[in-house]
Amino acid sequence: MVLVILEEQNGRIKKSAIEAAGFASKLAQLSGMKVCGLCLGRTINVNELTGLGLDQIVQIEHADYLDSSQWISIVAQAKEQLGSKFIVLSNNSLGKSISGGLSVHLKMGLISNVVNFKSQEGVLQFQKSVFSGKASAWYAFSDLNGIIALMPNGFGIHKFDEKPIDSKVLDLKIPEPKIKLLDRKLIQGKTPLTEAEIVVSAGRGLKDPSNWYMVEELADILHATTACSRPVADAGWRPHHEHVGQTGVAIRPNVYIALGISGAIQHLAGVNNSKKIFVINKDPEAPFFKAADFGVCGDLFEILPKLNEALRKSKMN
Ligand SMILES: Cc1cc2nc3c(=O)[nH]c(=O)nc-3n(C[C@H](O)[C@H](O)[C@H](O)COP(=O)(O)OP(=O)(O)OC[C@H]3O[C@@H](n4cnc5c(N)ncnc54)[C@H](O)[C@@H]3O)c2cc1C
């Protein structure tokens, strides 16, 4: 059995969980196992889950915040009761906070930031992104079981033939929390950076926070999420949760648009796994051009308004 953690948000399964379900189902297909999804939080409509390759689903309705010790306990109980050999989860903020603890608690090996897998001479091998995405390496578990934490947007979304999903009930006890959530402020209306398909990001080349309206305009037209370089967040031009890079959020969108960002190695560490990178910079020597798929060398104060206008017109036609 492969156990996959299905994280939900407002009763909808997260994109990172759909990706994890696809990985778990492909792994199960290859190793002749079944797949069980585990969802803690609001109940997900099972119809939403068909086509993800799942055989079973365990849902635990829980309205309150669950801390990492509670998650670890529940996943461990589910693993024991189902006799799962593999646990698959996304290496997003929940995955990062529980996968290490799970590995210690269950005495199972953990491979994190996995982007793919294969079977070679009967051995399951997992490809992992290393050195901030600059290289990749293949690993195998010493035992025939393990925990696989997927790099978000690494394996991609995979669809399967629809099949009935068996709702399973387990005897899972939720322990007392070790910490309490005191306050939570949700940023409305935007896809979180780690889930975004398109990210429009800007750096010090914007000169002043009052110029950010151009960045937001482009993001609005493309239904993108906005991001920024670290100095911009440090200067208070943009909130810190938008800062991407080695010390900020690591992202892997389909399209990353960098406006007036030099492309320092610490910035690239968080964005160079993007599928396509588009750069506007006035300095032909800017390091970002080496990492870019498309680049425009010029003044963004001239280019951006024209780009926004052209995109808006093309959307109206
Ligand atoms: C330990 C450590 C960790 C770090 N972590 C991070 C991190 O996580 N994320 C991060 O971003 N940085 C990080 N940094 C900082 C990083 O080294 C760079 O200093 C930073 O990324 C530069 O930000 P920037 O490109 O916005 O600014 P700048 O380096 O000032 O670059 C501005 C760019 O805008 C271009 N430009 C200027 N005007 C225009 C115009 N009119 N039109 C077009 N282009 C224009 C310039 O040619 C230039 O390339 C870290 C540094 C250290 C030491």
The ligand as an SDF file (V2000), in Angstrom:
LIG
                    3D

 53 58  0  0  0  0  0  0  0  0999 V2000
   23.3740   34.8660    2.1350 C   0  0  0  0  0  0  0  0  0  0  0  0
   22.5860   35.6280    1.1000 C   0  0  0  0  0  0  0  0  0  0  0  0
   21.3080   35.1860    0.7950 C   0  0  0  0  0  0  0  0  0  0  0  0
   20.5610   35.8790   -0.1700 C   0  0  0  0  0  0  0  0  0  0  0  0
   19.3050   35.4260   -0.4740 N   0  0  0  0  0  0  0  0  0  0  0  0
   18.6150   36.0410   -1.4560 C   0  0  0  0  0  0  0  0  0  0  0  0
   17.3320   35.5520   -1.8540 C   0  0  0  0  0  0  0  0  0  0  0  0
   16.7990   34.6010   -1.2880 O   0  0  0  0  0  0  0  0  0  0  0  0
   16.6950   36.2180   -2.8520 N   0  0  0  0  0  0  0  0  0  0  0  0
   17.2150   37.2950   -3.4940 C   0  0  0  0  0  0  0  0  0  0  0  0
   16.5760   37.8360   -4.4010 O   0  0  0  0  0  0  0  0  0  0  0  0
   18.4240   37.7760   -3.1410 N   0  0  0  0  0  0  0  0  0  0  0  0
   19.1220   37.1860   -2.1370 C   0  0  0  0  0  0  0  0  0  0  0  0
   20.3390   37.6820   -1.7780 N   0  0  0  0  0  0  0  0  0  0  0  0
   20.7690   38.9550   -2.3930 C   0  0  0  0  0  0  0  0  0  0  0  0
   21.3910   38.7430   -3.7800 C   0  0  0  0  0  0  0  0  0  0  0  0
   22.7660   38.4470   -3.6420 O   0  0  0  0  0  0  0  0  0  0  0  0
   21.2420   40.0210   -4.6450 C   0  0  0  0  0  0  0  0  0  0  0  0
   21.8600   41.0910   -3.9590 O   0  0  0  0  0  0  0  0  0  0  0  0
   19.7930   40.3830   -4.9400 C   0  0  0  0  0  0  0  0  0  0  0  0
   19.1110   39.2780   -5.4880 O   0  0  0  0  0  0  0  0  0  0  0  0
   19.7590   41.5440   -5.9310 C   0  0  0  0  0  0  0  0  0  0  0  0
   18.4510   42.0090   -6.0470 O   0  0  0  0  0  0  0  0  0  0  0  0
   18.0030   42.7730   -7.3550 P   0  0  0  0  0  0  0  0  0  0  0  0
   18.3600   41.9670   -8.5470 O   0  0  0  0  0  0  0  0  0  0  0  0
   16.5940   43.1900   -7.1610 O   0  0  0  0  0  0  0  0  0  0  0  0
   18.8520   44.1140   -7.2780 O   0  0  0  0  0  0  0  0  0  0  0  0
   20.1530   44.5870   -8.0800 P   0  0  0  0  0  0  0  0  0  0  0  0
   21.2710   43.6560   -7.9150 O   0  0  0  0  0  0  0  0  0  0  0  0
   20.3610   46.0090   -7.6920 O   0  0  0  0  0  0  0  0  0  0  0  0
   19.7200   44.4790   -9.6080 O   0  0  0  0  0  0  0  0  0  0  0  0
   18.7940   45.3380  -10.2100 C   0  0  0  0  0  0  0  0  0  0  0  0
   18.7450   44.9600  -11.6850 C   0  0  0  0  0  0  0  0  0  0  0  0
   17.7870   45.7840  -12.3130 O   0  0  0  0  0  0  0  0  0  0  0  0
   18.3080   46.1520  -13.5750 C   0  0  0  0  0  0  0  0  0  0  0  0
   17.6810   47.4350  -13.9330 N   0  0  0  0  0  0  0  0  0  0  0  0
   17.8500   48.6510  -13.3280 C   0  0  0  0  0  0  0  0  0  0  0  0
   17.0780   49.5730  -13.9270 N   0  0  0  0  0  0  0  0  0  0  0  0
   16.4360   48.9520  -14.9280 C   0  0  0  0  0  0  0  0  0  0  0  0
   15.5120   49.3890  -15.9130 C   0  0  0  0  0  0  0  0  0  0  0  0
   15.0860   50.6590  -15.9750 N   0  0  0  0  0  0  0  0  0  0  0  0
   15.0430   48.4810  -16.8020 N   0  0  0  0  0  0  0  0  0  0  0  0
   15.4590   47.1750  -16.7550 C   0  0  0  0  0  0  0  0  0  0  0  0
   16.3270   46.7140  -15.8520 N   0  0  0  0  0  0  0  0  0  0  0  0
   16.8070   47.5870  -14.9340 C   0  0  0  0  0  0  0  0  0  0  0  0
   19.8010   46.2790  -13.3820 C   0  0  0  0  0  0  0  0  0  0  0  0
   20.4890   46.1270  -14.6220 O   0  0  0  0  0  0  0  0  0  0  0  0
   20.0760   45.1660  -12.4070 C   0  0  0  0  0  0  0  0  0  0  0  0
   20.4230   43.9610  -13.0990 O   0  0  0  0  0  0  0  0  0  0  0  0
   21.0980   37.0270   -0.8200 C   0  0  0  0  0  0  0  0  0  0  0  0
   22.3980   37.4360   -0.4940 C   0  0  0  0  0  0  0  0  0  0  0  0
   23.1340   36.7470    0.4460 C   0  0  0  0  0  0  0  0  0  0  0  0
   24.5220   37.2250    0.7470 C   0  0  0  0  0  0  0  0  0  0  0  0
  1  2  1  0
  2  3  1  0
  2 52  2  0
  3  4  2  0
  4  5  1  0
  4 50  1  0
  5  6  2  0
  6  7  1  0
  6 13  1  0
  7  8  2  0
  7  9  1  0
  9 10  1  0
 10 11  2  0
 10 12  1  0
 12 13  2  0
 13 14  1  0
 14 15  1  0
 14 50  1  0
 15 16  1  0
 16 17  1  0
 16 18  1  0
 18 19  1  0
 18 20  1  0
 20 21  1  0
 20 22  1  0
 22 23  1  0
 23 24  1  0
 24 25  2  0
 24 26  1  0
 24 27  1  0
 27 28  1  0
 28 29  2  0
 28 30  1  0
 28 31  1  0
 31 32  1  0
 32 33  1  0
 33 34  1  0
 33 48  1  0
 34 35  1  0
 35 36  1  0
 35 46  1  0
 36 37  1  0
 36 45  1  0
 37 38  2  0
 38 39  1  0
 39 40  1  0
 39 45  2  0
 40 41  1  0
 40 42  2  0
 42 43  1  0
 43 44  2  0
 44 45  1  0
 46 47  1  0
 46 48  1  0
 48 49  1  0
 50 51  2  0
 51 52  1  0
 52 53  1  0
M  END
$$$$
